[in-house]
Amino acid sequence: MKKIKLRKNWLFKSLIIGIALISILLKGCKQIDETDNNIENKYKVSGIILDKDGRAFEGGIVKAYDIGFRTEELLGKNKTDNKGYYVVNYEKINLSNQQKETANLKIKVFTLTGEKLEESTIIFNSKKEEIIDLRISKKEEHEYRRIVKAMGNILTTVPVLSMTETSTQQDISILAGITGFRYEQIKILIESLILFDKLNKGHQNNVPTEIIYGLLRAYTPQEGYPLMNQSKETLATILKRACEMNIIEPKLTTVADSYAKLFKERADEEL
């Protein structure tokens, strides 16, 4: 009798363990199916965007679309990095028709202020991962003008000298987030405005903020000395580089020598 009871207990325990194992296996299979479905429903388009002169188009907005008959559905968007690279991830749920498996894919490139610069041809029945590289045919506004536009009326309503970056006041980080420009670019713009006041105080002919911005942005530590200690010849070279890189108005290259000389004179007064 005791043996029968023990055997029943053993059978009951074995049954419980068996049910638990089956439950675990079924749960695992379900998770694998869900993972497979998630992977199956994910799509990606990536590539490199170059400007008209063949340089990396940094800080632009790339939007991906699913093109239908007289319709286009936004799939996703992202910014280009300092190498012009972008990646837009989207899912099947974003497609214009849920019965479709793939998109009729097109990308469009915009400035941060929303101006459309270029668009690709349509890739019908695109693959899950596509690479679309584009070279912008339209001449883009130079960086200084774009960043000033993006700042809007902030520059006229908030005193520049009060802008700072501390643990309690992150002005530069917030402005970078609002405008979409990099922290370093915003920081240099603010430094340019501050330096504008210092260099031009008491003078009638000014060194423009754009010139100062171009010098600070195109200057590299490889130049050997701090910017304010550079020779007028080196300053002119830096300015021309800023024009070539479309950091400031390219036409300013014709007056780079005279502005470099003026900047050097004012810098020497400050030192």
Secondary structure, DSSP 4 states (H G I P E B T S, - for coil): -HHHHHHHHHHHHHHHHHHHHHHHHHHHHHHHHHHHHHHHTEEEEEEEEE-TTS-B-TT-EEEEEEEETTEEEEEEEEE--TTSEEEEEEEGGGSSSTT-SS--EEEEEE-TTS-EEEEPPPBTT--SEEE--EE--SPPPPHHHHHHHHHTTHHHHS-GGG--B-SS-BHHHHHHHHH---HHHHHHHHHHHHHHHHHHTT-SS---HHHHHHHHHH--GGGSS-GGGS-HHHHHHHHHHHHHTTSS-GGGGGGHHHHHHHHHHHHHHH-
